Amino acid sequence: MQNVDASEIAKFAAQADDWWNPTGAFRTLHEINGLRTDYIAERASLSHARVLDVGCGGGLLSEALADRGADVLGIDLAAASLEVARAHAANRGGTLEYRCVDVEALALERPATFDVVTCLEMLEHVPEPRRVVAACAALLAPGGAAFFSTVNRNPKSFALAIVGAEYVLGLLPRGTHEYLKLVRPAELASWCRAARLEVAEITGLHFNPLLRSYHLGGDVDVNYFVHARKPQAA
């Protein structure tokens, strides 16, 4: 059974034309794209690395990783988003490819292939996120690095990430997140361990509404990143 929520695919497909609009529906992703790319590049060598970007959407992160010298495959199940990603990358050359394929299907096709696997802002949009984590682990070559980012599930995150970000500040379109689909750090860490990934770091992502700026570090009460590694002997 494919691990897909059709309503989530439709939601992002309907906004596909806005992916590369820096002041549109995906403004927040544009604003944090440099920060999250730096986070990955500081923890994994990207030069000539084989990188998989799971849930790539319109290709914001995929292009940024390719700009750092990686050979990137971006995958997504929203065909409309992939059309936008391909069009935007049309003149880039051969270091960036997009496919409409499920991550679990790709794990069967190309196990232990990638040096780096990223899955950012995606786990909270699928019915069974643990299966995505397991597939990401299966796709990693021994010694490879996995990066996840998502939203914690607690009253504070409901107040800030849903009510505040979507309904008060308008940082995200309303309905972007559903509270019960949010993922606690302990849950994500346990899925990583079950997939034989070693959790190297969990760090928070924070927003300053006065400066409209973002930074990493500190508590993981709301948004957070996880860096995990696949052991060499896996």
N, C-alpha and C positions, 0 to 999 in steps of 0.2 A: 504494500500500500504506500503510495507516494505521500510524503510528509509535507502536505501543502494545504494552506487555507486559501480557497479560491477568492474569498472576499478581500484578503490582503493583496493578492496578486492584482485583482481588479482595481483596488485603491491606488496602488503605485502606477499601474498602467495608465490610469486616467490622468495622472500628473506627469506623464513621461516627457511631454514637450517642455516642461519647466526645469528639467534636470540641470541644465547649464545656465540658468538664470540666477545670478548671484544674489538677487534681492527677492526671489520667488519662494516657492514652497520649500525648497531645499537650501534656503539661505544659511541655516545653522550648519549644515554639512559643509558648505563652502567655507564658512568661518573657522571650522575646526579641522579642515582637511590638511593644512600644513602641520598642525600640532600632532595629529594622529600619524601622519606620514613620518614625521621626525621620531615619534615614539617607536615606530617599527624599525626605522633605519638605525637607531641607536642600539637596538638589541639584536639585530640580524643583518648580516651582510647582504646587500641588495644587488651589488654589481654582478651581472651575469647569473643571478639567482633565478631559479624556476619558482615563480610565485603564482599561487592560486588565490583569487579574490572571490569569495563566496557571497552571493547576494550583492553583486556589483552594481546593480541599478544602472544609472546612466554613465557610469565609468569614472566618477570623480576620483576615487582612490586608485583605481586601476591605472589611470593615466599618470597620477602622481608617483606611483611606484615604478612605472616604466621610465619616467623622467629620472629616477635615481639609478637607472641602469639595469633594472630587472626585466626578465622575459616573462610577461604576465598573461595569464589566462583568466578572464573574468567570466563568471557564470551567473545566470539569473533565470527565473522562470517567467518573468514579465517580458514577453517578446517586444512590446512597444518600447520599454526601457532600453533593451539591447539595440534596437534600431537607432535610437538616439546616440547610444554609446559608439556604435560603429560609424555613424555619420560624423561624429565629432572627432573620431580618431582616424578618419579616412586617409589622411596624408602623413601619418606618423611613421610608416614603414613596418617592419616585421617583428617588432618586439612586443606587440599587444594583439591579443586575439579574444573574441567573445563567442560564447556558446550558450544556447538555451538548453540546459541539461540540469537534472537534479543532482545534488551533491552526492547522494547515496549511490546513484547509478554511476557517476563518475568514479567513485571509490572502487567499484567493482571493475571498472574499465582500466583505471590507471593507479593501482595501489602503490604506495611508497614512492611516488614520483616527484613531489615538490619539496623544495628547500624551505619554503615559507608558505603558510596558509593563513589568510586573513578572513575573518567573518565578523564584520563590524555593523552594529545597529541592525542585526538581522534575527538573532535568536528569539527575540520577543515577538516575532511575527509568524512563527511556525507552531503547529500543534504539539510536536514533540521535539523540543530543542536538544535533548540529550542525544537523539539520533544524528543530528547535525554535527554535534561535537565528536561523536564516534566516527562519522564519515571523514571529518577533517583530520582526525588522528590517523585514520587508515591511509589517507592520501599523502601524509607526510613521509618523507624519507627519514631513515634513522639520523638523529642529530638535528632534525629540522625544528623550526619554531612555528608555533601557532599563536595567533592574536585574536582575541574576542573582545567585543565591547557590547554592553547592553545596559539595562536600567534595573536597579534594585527594586524589590517589592516590599514596601513598608509604608506606613502613614506619611512619612516625610517625603518619600518619592512620589506618592500620589499627589501631595500638595504642591510640590515644586515641578515635577516632570510632566504631570498631566494638567492639573488645574492652573498652575502658574505659567508653564511654558506654552500650553496650547490655548488656554481660554483667557488668560490675563495679559501676558506679554506678546502672544502671537508669534512665538519663536518657531512653532511647528503648526502644521494644519490640524484643526480639531479632529479628533478621532485617530490620530497617528498611533497612539498607544492604548491598549486595554490593560487595566490594572492586573487582572488575574493571569495575564500572560507574561508579566514581568518576572525577572529571574534573580533570585537571591545569590550573592557571591558564594555562599556555602554550597548551594545546589550546583552552580557551574563548576566549582572546584571538584566536587564529587564526581561529576560527569567526566571531567578531564582525567581524574585518577582511574575511573572505571575503564577509560579508553587507553590507559597506560601512558598518559602524558604527565609530566612532572610540572606542577605549577611553580613558576619562577617568581611571579610578582602579580599582585592585585593592587591597582591604584585608582583613585577617584578622578573624575573629570568634573571641574567646577566652573560655574558661570558667574561673572560679576555684572549684574544688570546696569549698574551705573556707568561702567566703562565699556559695557558690551564686549567683554573680553573673557577668554577661557584659559584655564591652566590645569595641569595634571598634578596629582599628589594628594596626600591627606586622606580623609575618610572616604568610604565607598557607599555612603548612605543613599545616593541617588544614581548618577551615571558612573560607570567604572570600566576599566580595561583589565584584561587578564592576559598575561604572557605565559605560555607553557612550552615545554620542550619535549620532544620525543627522544628517549635515550638512544645512544649509539647502538646498544646491543638489542634494541627492540626487534 
